[in-house]
Amino acid sequence: MEVNTLAFIAVLLFLAVPTAFLLI
């Protein structure tokens, strides 16, 4: 479950970083 959670967080960061960059 921990690996699955880390993968989920990695995906969120991977999507959130470019989104924040576009908003700025």
N, CA, C and O atoms as a Tripos MOL2 file, in Angstrom:
@<TRIPOS>MOLECULE
protein
   96    95    24     0     0
PROTEIN
NO_CHARGES

@<TRIPOS>ATOM
      1 N           0.8370   -1.2060    0.0000 N.3       1 MET1
      2 CA          0.0000    0.0000    0.0000 C.3       1 MET1
      3 C           0.8760    1.2620    0.0000 C.2       1 MET1
      4 O           0.5320    2.2790   -0.6030 O.2       1 MET1
      5 N           2.0110    1.1640    0.6920 N.am      2 GLU2
      6 CA          2.8850    2.3370    0.7640 C.3       2 GLU2
      7 C           3.3990    2.7150   -0.6250 C.2       2 GLU2
      8 O           3.4720    3.8910   -0.9810 O.2       2 GLU2
      9 N           3.7530    1.6890   -1.3960 N.am      3 VAL3
     10 CA          4.2590    1.9540   -2.7450 C.3       3 VAL3
     11 C           3.1700    2.6030   -3.5930 C.2       3 VAL3
     12 O           3.4360    3.5230   -4.3670 O.2       3 VAL3
     13 N           1.9380    2.1100   -3.4370 N.am      4 ASN4
     14 CA          0.8200    2.6560   -4.1930 C.3       4 ASN4
     15 C           0.5770    4.1050   -3.8050 C.2       4 ASN4
     16 O           0.2600    4.9350   -4.6580 O.2       4 ASN4
     17 N           0.7230    4.4150   -2.5160 N.am      5 THR5
     18 CA          0.5290    5.7830   -2.0330 C.3       5 THR5
     19 C           1.6110    6.7000   -2.5740 C.2       5 THR5
     20 O           1.3300    7.8230   -2.9900 O.2       5 THR5
     21 N           2.8500    6.2210   -2.5680 N.am      6 LEU6
     22 CA          3.9580    7.0290   -3.0860 C.3       6 LEU6
     23 C           3.7640    7.3010   -4.5710 C.2       6 LEU6
     24 O           4.0460    8.4010   -5.0470 O.2       6 LEU6
     25 N           3.2870    6.3070   -5.2950 N.am      7 ALA7
     26 CA          3.0400    6.4810   -6.7240 C.3       7 ALA7
     27 C           1.9460    7.5210   -6.9430 C.2       7 ALA7
     28 O           2.0300    8.3300   -7.8670 O.2       7 ALA7
     29 N           0.9190    7.4990   -6.0930 N.am      8 PHE8
     30 CA         -0.1780    8.4590   -6.1970 C.3       8 PHE8
     31 C           0.3220    9.8770   -5.9560 C.2       8 PHE8
     32 O          -0.0490   10.8060   -6.6730 O.2       8 PHE8
     33 N           1.1770   10.0380   -4.9300 N.am      9 ILE9
     34 CA          1.7460   11.3530   -4.6220 C.3       9 ILE9
     35 C           2.6410   11.8160   -5.7670 C.2       9 ILE9
     36 O           2.6330   12.9940   -6.1270 O.2       9 ILE9
     37 N           3.4120   10.8940   -6.3370 N.am     10 ALA10
     38 CA          4.3050   11.2360   -7.4500 C.3      10 ALA10
     39 C           3.5070   11.7560   -8.6370 C.2      10 ALA10
     40 O           3.9130   12.7160   -9.2920 O.2      10 ALA10
     41 N           2.3680   11.1210   -8.9140 N.am     11 VAL11
     42 CA          1.5120   11.5610  -10.0220 C.3      11 VAL11
     43 C           0.9380   12.9420   -9.7370 C.2      11 VAL11
     44 O           0.8890   13.7890  -10.6280 O.2      11 VAL11
     45 N           0.5020   13.1740   -8.4950 N.am     12 LEU12
     46 CA         -0.0490   14.4840   -8.1330 C.3      12 LEU12
     47 C           0.9930   15.5800   -8.3220 C.2      12 LEU12
     48 O           0.6920   16.6440   -8.8630 O.2      12 LEU12
     49 N           2.2170   15.3170   -7.8750 N.am     13 LEU13
     50 CA          3.2840   16.3090   -8.0280 C.3      13 LEU13
     51 C           3.6090   16.5150   -9.4990 C.2      13 LEU13
     52 O           3.8280   17.6450   -9.9370 O.2      13 LEU13
     53 N           3.6410   15.4220  -10.2690 N.am     14 PHE14
     54 CA          3.9670   15.4960  -11.6920 C.3      14 PHE14
     55 C           2.9450   16.3480  -12.4410 C.2      14 PHE14
     56 O           3.2910   17.0360  -13.4020 O.2      14 PHE14
     57 N           1.6770   16.3000  -11.9970 N.am     15 LEU15
     58 CA          0.6260   17.0910  -12.6340 C.3      15 LEU15
     59 C           0.5290   18.4880  -12.0390 C.2      15 LEU15
     60 O           0.2160   19.4430  -12.7510 O.2      15 LEU15
     61 N           0.7910   18.6200  -10.7500 N.am     16 ALA16
     62 CA          0.6290   19.9030  -10.0640 C.3      16 ALA16
     63 C           1.7250   20.8950  -10.4370 C.2      16 ALA16
     64 O           1.4520   22.0880  -10.5770 O.2      16 ALA16
     65 N           2.9480   20.4280  -10.6000 N.am     17 VAL17
     66 CA          4.0660   21.3270  -10.9190 C.3      17 VAL17
     67 C           3.8490   22.0600  -12.2430 C.2      17 VAL17
     68 O           3.9410   23.2880  -12.2600 O.2      17 VAL17
     69 N           3.5640   21.3700  -13.3600 N.am     18 PRO18
     70 CA          3.3230   22.0770  -14.6240 C.3      18 PRO18
     71 C           2.0930   22.9780  -14.5470 C.2      18 PRO18
     72 O           2.0680   24.0410  -15.1670 O.2      18 PRO18
     73 N           1.0860   22.5710  -13.8030 N.am     19 THR19
     74 CA         -0.1250   23.3890  -13.6650 C.3      19 THR19
     75 C           0.1910   24.6900  -12.9530 C.2      19 THR19
     76 O          -0.2500   25.7570  -13.3820 O.2      19 THR19
     77 N           0.9540   24.6120  -11.8650 N.am     20 ALA20
     78 CA          1.3470   25.8120  -11.1240 C.3      20 ALA20
     79 C           2.1970   26.7060  -12.0130 C.2      20 ALA20
     80 O           2.0710   27.9300  -11.9700 O.2      20 ALA20
     81 N           3.0620   26.1000  -12.8190 N.am     21 PHE21
     82 CA          3.9290   26.8710  -13.7130 C.3      21 PHE21
     83 C           3.0970   27.6400  -14.7340 C.2      21 PHE21
     84 O           3.4190   28.7790  -15.0690 O.2      21 PHE21
     85 N           2.0280   27.0180  -15.2290 N.am     22 LEU22
     86 CA          1.1600   27.6770  -16.2050 C.3      22 LEU22
     87 C           0.3610   28.7950  -15.5470 C.2      22 LEU22
     88 O           0.1240   29.8320  -16.1660 O.2      22 LEU22
     89 N          -0.0550   28.5940  -14.2970 N.am     23 LEU23
     90 CA         -0.8280   29.6180  -13.5880 C.3      23 LEU23
     91 C           0.0330   30.8490  -13.3130 C.2      23 LEU23
     92 O          -0.4580   31.9780  -13.3230 O.2      23 LEU23
     93 N           1.3170   30.6180  -13.0670 N.am     24 ILE24
     94 CA          2.2250   31.7350  -12.8030 C.3      24 ILE24
     95 C           2.5440   32.4210  -14.1350 C.2      24 ILE24
     96 O           3.2950   33.3960  -14.1630 O.2      24 ILE24
@<TRIPOS>BOND
     1     1     2 1
     2     2     3 1
     3     3     4 2
     4     3     5 am
     5     5     6 1
     6     6     7 1
     7     7     8 2
     8     7     9 am
     9     9    10 1
    10    10    11 1
    11    11    12 2
    12    11    13 am
    13    13    14 1
    14    14    15 1
    15    15    16 2
    16    15    17 am
    17    17    18 1
    18    18    19 1
    19    19    20 2
    20    19    21 am
    21    21    22 1
    22    22    23 1
    23    23    24 2
    24    23    25 am
    25    25    26 1
    26    26    27 1
    27    27    28 2
    28    27    29 am
    29    29    30 1
    30    30    31 1
    31    31    32 2
    32    31    33 am
    33    33    34 1
    34    34    35 1
    35    35    36 2
    36    35    37 am
    37    37    38 1
    38    38    39 1
    39    39    40 2
    40    39    41 am
    41    41    42 1
    42    42    43 1
    43    43    44 2
    44    43    45 am
    45    45    46 1
    46    46    47 1
    47    47    48 2
    48    47    49 am
    49    49    50 1
    50    50    51 1
    51    51    52 2
    52    51    53 am
    53    53    54 1
    54    54    55 1
    55    55    56 2
    56    55    57 am
    57    57    58 1
    58    58    59 1
    59    59    60 2
    60    59    61 am
    61    61    62 1
    62    62    63 1
    63    63    64 2
    64    63    65 am
    65    65    66 1
    66    66    67 1
    67    67    68 2
    68    67    69 am
    69    69    70 1
    70    70    71 1
    71    71    72 2
    72    71    73 am
    73    73    74 1
    74    74    75 1
    75    75    76 2
    76    75    77 am
    77    77    78 1
    78    78    79 1
    79    79    80 2
    80    79    81 am
    81    81    82 1
    82    82    83 1
    83    83    84 2
    84    83    85 am
    85    85    86 1
    86    86    87 1
    87    87    88 2
    88    87    89 am
    89    89    90 1
    90    90    91 1
    91    91    92 2
    92    91    93 am
    93    93    94 1
    94    94    95 1
    95    95    96 2
@<TRIPOS>SUBSTRUCTURE
     1 MET1         2 RESIDUE 1 A MET
     2 GLU2         6 RESIDUE 1 A GLU
     3 VAL3        10 RESIDUE 1 A VAL
     4 ASN4        14 RESIDUE 1 A ASN
     5 THR5        18 RESIDUE 1 A THR
     6 LEU6        22 RESIDUE 1 A LEU
     7 ALA7        26 RESIDUE 1 A ALA
     8 PHE8        30 RESIDUE 1 A PHE
     9 ILE9        34 RESIDUE 1 A ILE
    10 ALA10       38 RESIDUE 1 A ALA
    11 VAL11       42 RESIDUE 1 A VAL
    12 LEU12       46 RESIDUE 1 A LEU
    13 LEU13       50 RESIDUE 1 A LEU
    14 PHE14       54 RESIDUE 1 A PHE
    15 LEU15       58 RESIDUE 1 A LEU
    16 ALA16       62 RESIDUE 1 A ALA
    17 VAL17       66 RESIDUE 1 A VAL
    18 PRO18       70 RESIDUE 1 A PRO
    19 THR19       74 RESIDUE 1 A THR
    20 ALA20       78 RESIDUE 1 A ALA
    21 PHE21       82 RESIDUE 1 A PHE
    22 LEU22       86 RESIDUE 1 A LEU
    23 LEU23       90 RESIDUE 1 A LEU
    24 ILE24       94 RESIDUE 1 A ILE
